[in-house]
């Protein structure tokens, strides 16, 4: 597997876990994940693997709803506009839509705006697997200013158990991406 494919797969995993509660089959797949390496990201992935193995699928669904949906609002709002401006559907969303159009990435009807963390992870997966020359600029403009903070908040959220590990993986992966794309992309 190429580094680009491994990066794309990790972006897609994060997108899947942030888009909707994981199905039991995804938890089983995560539990069987083979993790190589001894860096902080590998350590976080092993913790996620262990959490997936021990997880009660219904409890993870409840946790997802507590964190991201809530009765009126979840504990966290996984949107670039919120993290960058304190409001939904703000300037970062407008700029993102313009850049996605320029890159030829079109929206698939999901009900969520393009600045949702899952949608941005999906866009980065596409750019990574294609080894797109604009991926570094896209990451720096649309993810770097906020997504590390979002994952850090997720790792520390009061309602998080399984998702605490998702936050740790995301925070470490985005840190690695920032270091690499800052000089590579």
Secondary structure, DSSP 4 states (H G I P E B T S, - for coil): --HHHHHHHHHHHHHHHHHSPPPHHHHHHHHT------SHHHHHHHHHHHHHHH--HHHHHHHHHHHHT-SSS-S---BHHHHHHSSSS-HHHHHHHHHHHHHTPPP---SS-TTBHHHHHHHHHHHHHTT-TTHHHHHHHHTTTTHHHHHHHHHH-TT-SHHHHHHHHHHHHHHHHHHHHHHH-
